[in-house]
């Protein structure tokens, strides 16, 4: 366990700061360890596509296997994310640790999914859809389904709370949407993950696993832009529609160290020295 926590701590130090305006909220480190083991087991010997990954679970999977903390995991990991900071952080970590089966590419779910090789399974922890009934979740689920070409498995991380109504409504809508695309709920692991969420520190999320109905590939549709106005409304929460195509990285930060913009040095003779 100590080796696992230390490895995931390296991953957490590498991941980018969350942008709350885009519903980026990071999973807590202890839950990242447990989640990584669960997803590594589920995706063992499979090609795994991440539809967004601000948490950096993709990196944790590869790193835990490389460090031999886990002796199982996927054979290929590709991250599709609209945040260039996330994409570059994955690429830098993969290059540094020589994780040749881990990669990332810049992609927004509003655009058609690129013509990529078929994946066996997909993973997504999307905006949870509290203000849109889960439409934002369904957008990410649709791209995951396209990544496996309507024939495979998926894991959707989604809000799970017995005291609130909206997570139940979103869960129902997401399950219904997946069913309409030929996928059924194969299992559900409840209330697993906590987040650094100031306004709802006790809100948890679950793993909702989907599998394709046998023969579903005949119902596959070509990937198309997401233009439905109902789906776009409140995509990132109340009155937050997806006007941004990509988040661009302004400059390369030195991960693992505080950026120089955050501090200055005050010397013993009371002079200030810029860091």
Backbone as JSON, one array per atom type, in Angstrom:
{
  "sequence": "XXXXXXXXXXXXXXXXXXXXXXXXXXXXXXXXXXXXXXXXXXXXXXXXXXXXXXXXXXXXXXXXXXXXXXXXXXXXXXXXXXXXXXXXXXXXXXXXXXXXXXXXXXXXXXXXXXXXXXXXXXXXXXXXXXXXXXXXXXXXXXXXXXXXXXXXXXXXXXXXXXXXXXXXXXXXXXXXXXXXXXXXXXXXXXXXXXXXXXXXXXXXXXXXXXXXXXXXXXXXXXXXXXXXXXXXXXXXXXXXXXXXXXXXXXXXXXXXXXXXXXXXXXXXXXXXXXX",
  "N": [[0.83, -1.2, 0.0], [1.96, 1.24, 0.78], [3.86, 1.64, -1.26], [2.11, 1.92, -3.42], [0.66, 4.26, -2.74], [2.77, 6.12, -2.69], [3.58, 6.04, -5.37], [1.26, 6.97, -6.69], [1.19, 9.48, -5.57], [3.31, 10.7, -6.91], [2.15, 10.89, -9.4], [-0.03, 12.6, -8.86], [1.37, 14.92, -8.2], [2.2, 15.64, -10.69], [-0.06, 16.26, -12.16], [-2.33, 18.7, -13.59], [-3.55, 21.88, -12.34], [-6.96, 22.11, -11.28], [-9.62, 23.53, -13.25], [-12.29, 25.08, -12.2], [-14.39, 26.28, -13.53], [-14.83, 24.69, -15.67], [-15.79, 22.44, -14.56], [-13.78, 20.84, -13.55], [-12.66, 18.82, -11.14], [-10.64, 17.45, -8.77], [-10.02, 14.06, -7.86], [-9.48, 12.64, -4.64], [-6.32, 11.61, -3.24], [-6.03, 9.08, -1.87], [-8.33, 7.74, -2.72], [-7.78, 7.72, -5.4], [-5.77, 5.78, -5.52], [-7.15, 3.4, -4.88], [-9.04, 3.44, -6.93], [-7.43, 3.25, -9.19], [-6.37, 0.67, -8.98], [-8.74, -0.82, -9.22], [-9.63, -0.14, -11.82], [-7.46, -0.93, -13.34], [-7.57, -3.69, -13.02], [-10.09, -4.23, -14.17], [-9.63, -3.45, -16.83], [-7.67, -5.14, -17.73], [-5.23, -6.31, -19.94], [-6.38, -5.04, -22.12], [-7.3, -2.55, -24.61], [-7.55, 0.75, -23.74], [-9.52, 3.64, -23.69], [-9.52, 6.96, -22.58], [-11.94, 9.31, -22.05], [-11.46, 12.32, -21.57], [-9.5, 13.29, -18.72], [-8.76, 14.67, -16.18], [-8.17, 13.9, -13.57], [-6.03, 12.18, -13.82], [-6.01, 9.4, -13.74], [-5.38, 7.67, -15.78], [-2.59, 7.95, -16.05], [-1.79, 7.05, -13.56], [-2.52, 4.33, -13.71], [-0.72, 3.32, -15.66], [1.73, 3.93, -14.46], [1.73, 2.59, -11.99], [1.8, -0.02, -12.88], [4.23, -0.01, -14.26], [6.0, 0.46, -12.16], [5.75, -1.92, -10.92], [4.01, -2.23, -8.87], [1.48, -3.04, -9.39], [0.69, -5.98, -11.2], [-0.79, -6.13, -13.44], [-2.97, -4.71, -15.95], [-4.06, -2.35, -18.52], [-3.15, -2.77, -22.03], [-2.81, -0.71, -23.76], [-3.17, 2.78, -23.5], [-5.0, 5.6, -24.15], [-5.54, 9.03, -23.93], [-8.1, 11.32, -24.43], [-8.53, 14.66, -24.45], [-9.66, 18.02, -23.87], [-8.11, 19.9, -22.72], [-5.09, 21.26, -23.05], [-3.06, 21.39, -21.22], [-3.44, 19.11, -19.64], [-3.09, 17.12, -21.59], [-0.4, 17.55, -22.33], [0.83, 17.13, -19.87], [0.38, 14.4, -19.47], [1.83, 13.37, -21.66], [4.44, 14.27, -21.06], [4.98, 12.94, -18.67], [4.77, 10.28, -19.5], [6.89, 10.2, -21.3], [9.09, 10.76, -19.65], [9.07, 8.58, -17.88], [9.21, 6.54, -19.63], [6.91, 5.23, -20.62], [5.63, 3.62, -22.93], [3.16, 2.81, -23.82], [1.3, 4.62, -23.09], [-0.47, 7.52, -23.97], [-1.63, 10.73, -25.23], [-4.07, 12.96, -26.66], [-5.2, 16.04, -28.1], [-8.53, 16.93, -27.83], [-11.99, 17.7, -28.19], [-15.15, 16.9, -26.88], [-17.37, 17.88, -28.21], [-16.75, 17.81, -30.85], [-16.6, 15.54, -33.68], [-15.46, 12.21, -32.99], [-12.07, 11.44, -33.58], [-10.88, 9.43, -36.35], [-9.96, 6.63, -35.15], [-8.1, 3.7, -34.12], [-9.95, 0.87, -33.02], [-10.98, 0.66, -29.61], [-11.06, -1.4, -26.65], [-12.36, -0.8, -24.32], [-13.73, 1.98, -22.45], [-13.21, 4.88, -20.36], [-14.56, 7.39, -18.31], [-14.8, 10.43, -16.49], [-16.87, 12.65, -16.34], [-18.21, 16.1, -16.56], [-20.75, 16.32, -14.14], [-23.44, 16.86, -14.59], [-25.44, 18.14, -13.02], [-26.98, 20.38, -13.53], [-28.15, 19.92, -15.93], [-29.51, 17.55, -16.18], [-27.92, 15.4, -16.76], [-27.11, 15.5, -19.39], [-24.59, 16.43, -20.16], [-22.97, 14.38, -19.21], [-23.83, 12.32, -20.86], [-22.84, 13.13, -23.33], [-20.1, 12.63, -23.13], [-20.21, 9.9, -22.65], [-21.27, 9.03, -25.09], [-19.09, 9.53, -26.84], [-17.26, 7.76, -25.77], [-18.53, 5.33, -26.31], [-18.35, 5.42, -29.07], [-15.6, 5.22, -29.31], [-15.15, 2.56, -28.67], [-16.48, 1.53, -30.68], [-19.17, 0.78, -30.5], [-19.07, -1.74, -29.45], [-18.08, -3.17, -26.78], [-16.85, -2.23, -23.52], [-17.57, 0.06, -20.81], [-16.68, 2.48, -18.3], [-18.18, 4.73, -16.23], [-17.71, 7.46, -14.21], [-19.6, 8.91, -11.79], [-21.79, 11.16, -10.01], [-23.01, 10.2, -6.77], [-25.32, 9.98, -4.39], [-27.38, 9.51, -1.65], [-28.97, 11.38, -0.4], [-29.57, 13.49, -2.05], [-31.54, 14.66, -4.82], [-30.8, 15.15, -7.52], [-28.49, 13.57, -8.34], [-29.63, 11.01, -8.57], [-31.53, 11.38, -10.57], [-29.84, 12.0, -12.7], [-28.33, 9.62, -12.88], [-30.36, 7.84, -13.67], [-31.06, 8.95, -16.17], [-28.67, 8.7, -17.59], [-28.3, 5.94, -17.66], [-30.54, 5.26, -19.17], [-29.91, 6.54, -21.57], [-27.56, 5.18, -22.36], [-28.66, 2.67, -22.74], [-30.25, 3.18, -24.95], [-28.32, 3.25, -26.84], [-27.51, 0.72, -27.08], [-26.24, -0.45, -24.87], [-25.89, -1.99, -21.68], [-26.26, -1.81, -18.07], [-23.76, -3.34, -16.4], [-22.65, -3.59, -13.89], [-22.44, -1.86, -10.7], [-20.56, 0.15, -8.6], [-20.82, 1.63, -5.61], [-20.53, 4.94, -4.14], [-17.68, 5.53, -3.91], [-15.62, 7.44, -4.23], [-14.02, 10.42, -3.09], [-13.72, 14.06, -3.3], [-11.85, 17.1, -3.9], [-13.74, 19.33, -3.16], [-15.09, 22.23, -2.44], [-17.71, 23.28, -1.92], [-19.29, 21.06, -1.59], [-18.21, 18.93, 0.18], [-18.71, 16.31, 1.03], [-19.82, 14.93, -1.03], [-20.0, 12.08, -3.03], [-18.8, 9.78, -5.58], [-19.64, 7.17, -7.94], [-18.7, 4.09, -9.59], [-19.96, 3.32, -12.62], [-20.61, 0.71, -14.58], [-20.75, -0.29, -17.96], [-21.77, -2.55, -20.55], [-21.7, -3.7, -23.93], [-24.6, -4.79, -25.73], [-24.81, -8.05, -27.08], [-24.04, -8.3, -30.53], [-24.45, -5.64, -31.0], [-22.95, -4.03, -32.65], [-24.02, -3.73, -35.15], [-25.68, -1.61, -34.94], [-24.16, 0.62, -34.92], [-23.3, 4.07, -35.23], [-22.12, 6.75, -37.28], [-19.63, 8.99, -36.09], [-20.51, 12.27, -35.08], [-20.75, 15.91, -34.99], [-21.57, 17.47, -31.84], [-24.43, 19.12, -31.52], [-26.91, 19.59, -30.49], [-29.02, 21.76, -28.87], [-30.27, 21.45, -26.41], [-28.68, 19.58, -25.2], [-26.35, 21.03, -24.93], [-26.94, 23.04, -23.17], [-26.19, 24.52, -20.06], [-23.84, 23.03, -19.77], [-21.44, 22.9, -18.32], [-22.44, 23.3, -15.77], [-24.67, 25.64, -14.07], [-25.81, 27.95, -16.41], [-23.51, 27.74, -17.99], [-22.33, 27.3, -20.91], [-20.68, 25.34, -23.47], [-18.42, 27.15, -24.76], [-15.76, 27.21, -25.2], [-13.28, 25.7, -27.08], [-10.71, 24.52, -26.8], [-8.51, 24.33, -24.0], [-5.62, 26.02, -23.75], [-2.14, 25.56, -23.15], [-0.13, 27.93, -21.7], [2.58, 28.17, -20.99], [5.26, 25.97, -20.26], [4.96, 24.46, -17.19], [6.97, 23.72, -14.28], [6.52, 20.82, -13.14], [5.87, 19.49, -9.91], [7.2, 21.39, -8.51], [6.76, 24.58, -6.91], [5.33, 27.16, -8.88], [7.1, 30.02, -10.1], [5.63, 32.32, -10.09], [4.2, 32.27, -7.79], [5.56, 32.99, -5.52], [7.99, 35.04, -3.69], [11.32, 35.97, -2.71], [12.49, 37.1, 0.38], [15.2, 38.75, 1.6], [17.78, 38.67, 4.2], [18.64, 41.3, 4.63], [16.38, 42.69, 4.17], [15.87, 43.29, 1.58], [14.09, 42.49, -1.41], [14.01, 39.66, -3.45], [13.35, 38.47, -6.62], [11.95, 35.32, -7.32]],
  "CA": [[0.0, 0.0, 0.0], [2.84, 2.41, 0.81], [4.4, 1.81, -2.61], [1.03, 2.41, -4.27], [0.4, 5.65, -2.38], [3.9, 6.92, -3.13], [3.54, 6.14, -6.83], [0.16, 7.85, -7.07], [1.59, 10.83, -5.17], [4.09, 11.22, -8.03], [1.18, 11.23, -10.46], [-0.78, 13.78, -8.41], [2.27, 16.07, -8.31], [2.36, 15.96, -12.11], [-1.3, 16.66, -12.82], [-2.56, 20.13, -13.65], [-4.53, 22.45, -11.42], [-8.3, 22.05, -11.87], [-10.36, 24.74, -13.61], [-13.65, 24.8, -11.72], [-15.37, 26.74, -14.5], [-15.09, 23.58, -16.59], [-16.16, 21.31, -13.72], [-12.63, 20.0, -13.25], [-12.53, 18.66, -9.7], [-9.74, 16.3, -8.64], [-10.25, 12.98, -6.91], [-8.49, 12.61, -3.57], [-5.23, 10.69, -3.53], [-6.32, 7.74, -1.39], [-9.33, 7.15, -3.61], [-7.08, 7.48, -6.67], [-5.06, 4.51, -5.4], [-8.14, 2.32, -4.97], [-9.64, 3.49, -8.25], [-6.46, 2.78, -10.17], [-6.32, -0.79, -8.91], [-9.99, -1.36, -9.75], [-9.69, 0.05, -13.28], [-6.41, -1.77, -13.91], [-8.1, -5.06, -13.06], [-11.19, -4.27, -15.14], [-9.13, -3.25, -18.19], [-6.5, -5.99, -17.91], [-4.93, -6.81, -21.28], [-7.29, -4.4, -23.07], [-7.01, -1.2, -25.08], [-8.43, 1.6, -22.94], [-9.61, 5.05, -24.07], [-10.03, 7.9, -21.57], [-12.61, 10.48, -22.6], [-11.14, 13.29, -20.53], [-8.85, 12.67, -17.56], [-8.1, 15.62, -15.31], [-7.71, 13.2, -12.38], [-4.79, 11.46, -14.17], [-6.11, 7.96, -13.47], [-4.65, 7.01, -16.87], [-1.16, 7.96, -15.71], [-1.62, 6.18, -12.39], [-2.59, 2.94, -14.17], [0.52, 2.97, -16.32], [2.86, 4.07, -13.54], [1.67, 1.5, -11.01], [2.25, -1.23, -13.57], [5.65, 0.15, -14.55], [6.72, 0.32, -10.89], [5.49, -3.29, -10.47], [3.08, -2.26, -7.74], [0.46, -3.92, -9.96], [1.22, -6.81, -12.28], [-1.84, -6.22, -14.45], [-3.42, -3.41, -16.44], [-4.32, -2.31, -19.97], [-1.98, -2.83, -22.92], [-2.74, 0.59, -24.45], [-3.98, 3.83, -22.87], [-5.04, 6.86, -24.88], [-6.35, 10.06, -23.29], [-8.66, 12.35, -25.3], [-8.88, 15.74, -23.53], [-9.65, 19.34, -24.51], [-7.18, 20.74, -21.95], [-3.74, 20.99, -23.52], [-2.21, 21.18, -20.04], [-3.58, 17.7, -19.3], [-2.46, 16.33, -22.66], [1.06, 17.67, -22.22], [1.26, 16.5, -18.61], [0.41, 12.95, -19.74], [2.94, 13.09, -22.57], [5.71, 14.48, -20.37], [5.16, 11.86, -17.69], [5.02, 9.06, -20.28], [8.25, 10.29, -21.85], [10.06, 10.69, -18.54], [9.08, 7.23, -17.29], [9.28, 5.59, -20.74], [5.65, 4.47, -20.67], [5.35, 3.72, -24.36], [1.76, 2.47, -24.13], [0.48, 5.73, -22.6], [-0.39, 8.68, -24.85], [-2.76, 11.65, -25.11], [-4.28, 13.82, -27.82], [-6.12, 17.14, -27.86], [-9.84, 16.59, -28.41], [-13.18, 18.2, -27.51], [-16.25, 15.96, -27.14], [-18.33, 18.46, -29.13], [-16.32, 17.45, -32.21], [-16.63, 14.1, -33.96], [-14.28, 11.49, -32.54], [-11.14, 11.15, -34.69], [-10.89, 8.06, -36.87], [-8.9, 5.94, -34.43], [-8.24, 2.26, -34.01], [-10.95, 0.48, -32.04], [-10.58, 0.35, -28.25], [-11.88, -2.43, -26.03], [-13.16, -0.22, -23.25], [-13.52, 3.42, -22.24], [-13.37, 5.39, -19.0], [-14.78, 8.83, -18.29], [-15.3, 11.1, -15.29], [-17.26, 13.89, -17.02], [-19.07, 17.0, -15.77], [-21.76, 15.4, -13.62], [-24.77, 17.12, -15.13], [-26.43, 18.54, -12.02], [-27.83, 21.45, -14.07], [-28.7, 19.58, -17.26], [-30.12, 16.23, -16.18], [-26.98, 14.39, -17.21], [-26.8, 15.63, -20.82], [-23.14, 16.55, -20.31], [-22.44, 13.03, -19.02], [-24.15, 11.53, -22.05], [-21.94, 13.52, -24.42], [-18.85, 11.89, -22.94], [-20.53, 8.48, -22.83], [-21.39, 8.78, -26.53], [-17.75, 9.45, -27.43], [-16.68, 6.5, -25.33], [-19.17, 4.26, -27.1], [-17.77, 5.48, -30.41], [-14.22, 4.76, -29.23], [-15.17, 1.09, -28.7], [-17.27, 1.23, -31.87], [-20.44, 0.17, -30.09], [-18.83, -3.13, -29.09], [-17.07, -3.16, -25.73], [-17.27, -1.91, -22.17], [-17.27, 1.41, -20.37], [-16.83, 2.84, -16.89], [-18.53, 6.14, -16.07], [-17.66, 7.93, -12.83], [-20.74, 9.81, -11.75], [-22.21, 11.5, -8.65], [-23.81, 9.16, -6.11], [-25.69, 10.5, -3.08], [-28.75, 9.12, -1.29], [-29.71, 12.5, 0.18], [-29.87, 14.48, -3.08], [-32.36, 14.14, -5.92], [-30.26, 15.27, -8.87], [-27.67, 12.43, -8.77], [-30.51, 9.89, -8.94], [-32.1, 11.7, -11.88], [-28.77, 11.87, -13.69], [-28.05, 8.19, -13.05], [-31.45, 7.25, -14.46], [-30.98, 9.44, -17.55], [-27.48, 8.14, -18.23], [-28.59, 4.53, -17.92], [-31.49, 5.22, -20.28], [-29.2, 6.93, -22.79], [-26.69, 4.07, -22.75], [-29.53, 1.61, -23.25], [-30.68, 3.55, -26.31], [-27.17, 3.03, -27.72], [-27.21, -0.71, -27.1], [-25.4, -0.82, -23.74], [-26.62, -2.25, -20.44], [-25.46, -1.68, -16.85], [-23.28, -4.66, -15.98], [-22.51, -3.51, -12.43], [-22.3, -0.5, -10.15], [-19.86, 0.19, -7.32], [-21.35, 2.89, -5.1], [-19.94, 5.84, -3.14], [-16.28, 5.14, -3.78], [-14.6, 8.47, -4.39], [-14.19, 11.77, -2.57], [-13.11, 15.08, -4.15], [-11.51, 18.4, -3.32], [-14.91, 20.09, -3.58], [-15.35, 23.09, -1.28], [-19.12, 23.5, -1.63], [-19.96, 19.79, -1.31], [-17.07, 18.06, 0.52], [-19.13, 14.94, 1.31], [-20.39, 14.32, -2.24], [-19.22, 10.95, -3.52], [-19.13, 9.28, -6.91], [-19.63, 5.72, -8.09], [-18.31, 3.53, -10.88], [-21.08, 2.73, -13.32], [-20.02, -0.07, -15.67], [-21.63, -0.66, -19.06], [-21.31, -3.51, -21.56], [-22.54, -3.68, -25.13], [-25.46, -5.93, -26.0], [-24.25, -8.84, -28.18], [-24.53, -7.93, -31.84], [-24.78, -4.22, -31.05], [-22.13, -3.35, -33.65], [-24.84, -3.44, -36.33], [-26.38, -0.36, -34.68], [-23.17, 1.69, -34.81], [-23.54, 5.28, -36.0], [-20.92, 7.54, -37.54], [-19.44, 10.08, -35.14], [-20.97, 13.55, -35.62], [-20.62, 17.0, -34.02], [-22.64, 17.62, -30.86], [-25.03, 20.43, -31.8], [-28.22, 19.69, -29.85], [-28.99, 22.86, -27.91], [-30.67, 20.95, -25.1], [-27.51, 18.91, -24.64], [-25.32, 22.01, -24.65], [-27.36, 23.98, -22.13], [-25.63, 24.28, -18.72], [-22.93, 21.89, -19.94], [-20.5, 22.9, -17.19], [-23.14, 23.84, -14.62], [-25.64, 26.68, -14.35], [-25.52, 29.01, -17.39], [-22.16, 27.58, -18.53], [-22.35, 26.55, -22.16], [-19.32, 25.05, -23.93], [-17.94, 28.08, -25.79], [-14.31, 27.01, -25.33], [-12.95, 24.45, -27.76], [-9.54, 23.96, -26.15], [-7.72, 25.07, -23.02], [-4.24, 25.98, -24.23], [-1.09, 25.74, -22.15], [0.62, 29.13, -22.03], [4.0, 27.86, -20.9], [5.49, 24.71, -19.56], [5.28, 24.57, -15.77], [7.89, 22.71, -13.76], [5.69, 20.04, -12.24], [6.53, 19.06, -8.7], [7.74, 22.57, -7.83], [5.87, 25.74, -6.93], [5.69, 28.08, -9.94], [7.75, 31.22, -9.6], [4.65, 33.38, -9.93], [3.5, 32.11, -6.52], [6.32, 33.39, -4.34], [9.19, 35.85, -3.85], [12.25, 35.76, -1.61], [12.87, 38.28, 1.15], [16.54, 38.48, 2.14], [18.0, 39.13, 5.58], [18.79, 42.76, 4.7], [15.06, 43.22, 3.88], [15.64, 43.46, 0.17], [13.32, 41.41, -2.03], [14.62, 39.06, -4.64], [12.37, 37.67, -7.35], [12.32, 33.9, -7.37]],
  "C": [[0.87, 1.26, 0.0], [3.42, 2.7, -0.57], [3.36, 2.37, -3.56], [0.74, 3.89, -4.01], [1.53, 6.56, -2.86], [3.91, 7.11, -4.64], [2.44, 7.09, -7.28], [0.45, 9.29, -6.64], [2.45, 11.48, -6.25], [3.17, 11.67, -9.16], [0.41, 12.5, -10.1], [0.08, 15.03, -8.52], [2.42, 16.53, -9.75], [1.1, 16.53, -12.74], [-1.55, 18.16, -12.69], [-3.56, 20.6, -12.6], [-5.91, 22.43, -12.06], [-8.87, 23.43, -12.17], [-11.83, 24.49, -13.28], [-14.71, 25.24, -12.72], [-15.69, 25.69, -15.56], [-15.39, 22.3, -15.81], [-15.0, 20.33, -13.52], [-12.44, 19.97, -11.73], [-11.75, 17.38, -9.46], [-10.16, 15.33, -7.55], [-9.14, 12.98, -5.86], [-7.53, 11.43, -3.75], [-5.51, 9.26, -3.08], [-7.31, 7.02, -2.28], [-8.75, 6.89, -4.99], [-6.37, 6.13, -6.65], [-6.04, 3.36, -5.6], [-8.77, 2.27, -6.36], [-8.69, 2.93, -9.31], [-6.36, 1.26, -10.16], [-7.57, -1.41, -9.52], [-10.05, -1.28, -11.27], [-8.61, -0.77, -13.97], [-6.88, -3.22, -14.04], [-9.19, -5.2, -14.12], [-10.69, -4.21, -16.58], [-7.9, -4.11, -18.51], [-6.41, -6.53, -19.33], [-5.86, -6.23, -22.35], [-6.76, -3.03, -23.49], [-8.03, -0.25, -24.48], [-8.35, 3.06, -23.39], [-10.19, 5.85, -22.9], [-10.67, 9.07, -22.3], [-12.55, 11.57, -21.55], [-10.46, 12.58, -19.36], [-8.07, 13.69, -16.75], [-7.55, 14.98, -14.05], [-6.36, 12.53, -12.58], [-4.82, 10.01, -13.73], [-5.35, 7.18, -14.54], [-3.17, 6.88, -16.55], [-0.89, 7.02, -14.54], [-1.64, 4.71, -12.79], [-1.24, 2.5, -14.75], [1.7, 2.96, -15.34], [2.89, 2.96, -12.49], [2.12, 0.18, -11.62], [3.75, -1.17, -13.83], [6.49, -0.04, -13.3], [6.54, -1.07, -10.25], [4.72, -3.32, -9.15], [1.88, -3.13, -8.13], [1.11, -4.74, -11.07], [0.17, -7.03, -13.37], [-2.27, -4.81, -14.83], [-3.65, -3.46, -17.93], [-3.03, -2.36, -20.77], [-1.78, -1.53, -23.68], [-3.66, 1.56, -23.74], [-3.87, 5.09, -23.71], [-6.0, 7.82, -24.2], [-6.8, 11.07, -24.35], [-9.15, 13.48, -24.39], [-8.76, 17.09, -24.23], [-8.7, 20.32, -23.83], [-5.76, 20.36, -22.35], [-2.77, 20.78, -22.36], [-2.23, 19.71, -19.62], [-2.87, 16.82, -20.31], [-0.95, 16.37, -22.52], [1.6, 17.04, -20.94], [1.35, 14.99, -18.78], [1.62, 12.61, -20.59], [4.29, 13.24, -21.88], [6.0, 13.34, -19.4], [5.5, 10.56, -18.41], [6.44, 9.05, -20.84], [9.3, 10.12, -20.76], [10.2, 9.27, -18.01], [9.13, 6.13, -18.35], [8.08, 4.64, -20.75], [5.14, 4.52, -22.1], [3.94, 3.34, -24.74], [0.77, 3.5, -23.58], [0.66, 6.94, -23.5], [-1.65, 9.53, -24.66], [-2.86, 12.5, -26.36], [-5.33, 14.87, -27.49], [-7.44, 16.88, -28.58], [-10.96, 17.16, -27.54], [-14.36, 17.32, -27.88], [-17.33, 16.55, -28.04], [-18.01, 18.13, -30.59], [-16.47, 15.95, -32.43], [-15.35, 13.43, -33.46], [-13.38, 11.21, -33.72], [-11.24, 9.68, -35.11], [-9.71, 7.31, -36.27], [-9.14, 4.43, -34.45], [-9.2, 1.92, -32.88], [-10.32, 0.19, -30.67], [-11.53, -0.7, -27.68], [-12.8, -1.87, -24.96], [-12.84, 1.26, -23.11], [-13.8, 3.77, -20.79], [-13.61, 6.88, -19.1], [-15.29, 9.28, -16.93], [-15.69, 12.51, -15.74], [-17.89, 14.9, -16.06], [-20.35, 16.25, -15.39], [-23.21, 15.73, -13.96], [-25.84, 17.53, -14.13], [-27.42, 19.57, -12.57], [-28.45, 21.11, -15.41], [-29.24, 18.16, -17.34], [-29.21, 15.13, -16.69], [-26.64, 14.46, -18.69], [-25.3, 15.74, -21.05], [-22.47, 15.19, -20.12], [-22.64, 12.21, -20.29], [-23.27, 11.88, -23.24], [-20.63, 12.75, -24.33], [-19.07, 10.39, -23.13], [-20.62, 8.14, -24.32], [-20.02, 8.66, -27.19], [-17.03, 8.18, -26.99], [-17.22, 5.32, -26.1], [-18.6, 4.24, -28.51], [-16.33, 4.98, -30.41], [-14.13, 3.23, -29.25], [-16.01, 0.58, -29.88], [-18.5, 0.37, -31.55], [-20.29, -1.29, -29.65], [-17.71, -3.19, -28.07], [-17.67, -2.83, -24.38], [-16.92, -0.46, -21.82], [-17.43, 1.55, -18.88], [-17.06, 4.34, -16.81], [-18.52, 6.48, -14.59], [-18.66, 9.06, -12.7], [-21.19, 10.01, -10.3], [-23.15, 10.45, -8.08], [-24.08, 9.61, -4.67], [-27.15, 10.17, -2.78], [-29.6, 10.28, -0.8], [-30.12, 13.55, -0.85], [-30.66, 13.85, -4.21], [-31.62, 14.11, -7.25], [-29.31, 14.13, -9.26], [-28.51, 11.23, -9.21], [-31.11, 10.12, -10.32], [-31.05, 11.54, -12.98], [-28.43, 10.41, -13.94], [-29.1, 7.52, -13.92], [-31.34, 7.66, -15.93], [-29.78, 8.85, -18.29], [-27.69, 6.66, -18.56], [-29.53, 4.39, -19.11], [-30.8, 5.55, -21.6], [-28.31, 5.79, -23.27], [-27.51, 2.92, -23.33], [-29.97, 1.9, -24.68], [-29.56, 3.36, -27.32], [-26.72, 1.57, -27.71], [-26.27, -1.17, -26.01], [-26.26, -1.02, -22.5], [-25.68, -2.08, -19.25], [-25.06, -3.08, -16.39], [-23.03, -4.73, -14.48], [-22.31, -2.07, -12.0], [-21.63, -0.61, -8.79], [-20.11, 1.57, -6.72], [-20.43, 3.6, -4.12], [-18.47, 5.53, -2.86], [-15.31, 6.29, -3.62], [-14.99, 9.79, -3.73], [-13.37, 12.75, -3.39], [-12.76, 16.32, -3.34], [-12.57, 19.4, -3.79], [-15.39, 20.92, -2.4], [-16.82, 23.17, -0.92], [-19.91, 22.22, -1.39], [-18.9, 18.75, -0.95], [-17.44, 16.6, 0.74], [-19.72, 14.24, 0.09], [-19.45, 13.24, -2.77], [-19.59, 10.65, -4.98], [-19.01, 7.77, -6.94], [-18.99, 5.36, -9.42], [-19.52, 2.84, -11.48], [-20.53, 2.04, -14.56], [-21.08, -0.46, -16.69], [-20.96, -1.71, -19.93], [-22.25, -3.46, -22.75], [-23.39, -4.95, -25.23], [-24.85, -6.72, -27.16], [-24.89, -8.48, -29.52], [-24.82, -6.45, -32.01], [-24.04, -3.47, -32.14], [-22.95, -3.0, -34.89], [-25.57, -2.12, -36.19], [-25.43, 0.84, -34.6], [-23.49, 2.84, -35.74], [-22.21, 6.01, -36.21], [-20.84, 8.7, -36.56], [-19.78, 11.41, -35.79], [-20.79, 14.63, -34.57], [-21.81, 17.02, -33.06], [-23.21, 19.03, -31.01], [-26.38, 20.62, -31.12], [-28.2, 20.73, -28.74], [-29.4, 22.43, -26.51], [-29.49, 20.28, -24.41], [-26.44, 19.91, -24.21], [-25.66, 22.93, -23.48], [-26.77, 23.56, -20.77], [-24.63, 23.12, -18.72], [-21.96, 21.76, -18.77], [-21.14, 23.46, -15.92], [-24.07, 24.97, -15.04], [-25.12, 27.76, -15.28], [-24.11, 28.93, -17.96], [-22.21, 26.68, -19.75], [-20.93, 26.38, -22.69], [-18.88, 25.94, -25.08], [-16.45, 27.89, -26.08], [-14.05, 25.67, -26.01], [-11.78, 23.76, -27.08], [-9.05, 24.89, -25.04], [-6.27, 24.92, -23.45], [-3.26, 26.22, -23.09], [-0.22, 26.93, -22.56], [2.13, 28.9, -21.99], [4.15, 26.59, -20.1], [5.81, 24.96, -18.09], [6.27, 23.48, -15.38], [7.14, 21.92, -12.72], [6.51, 19.51, -11.07], [7.15, 20.2, -7.92], [6.73, 23.71, -7.91], [6.28, 26.67, -8.06], [6.21, 29.39, -9.37], [6.76, 32.37, -9.4], [3.99, 33.36, -8.55], [4.28, 32.68, -5.33], [7.45, 34.34, -4.72], [10.06, 35.62, -2.62], [12.57, 37.09, -0.93], [14.16, 37.97, 1.88], [16.7, 39.06, 3.55], [18.15, 40.64, 5.68], [17.53, 43.46, 4.22], [14.85, 43.58, 2.41], [14.83, 42.28, -0.36], [14.05, 40.93, -3.27], [13.57, 38.21, -5.33], [12.86, 36.24, -7.44], [12.82, 33.53, -8.73]]
}
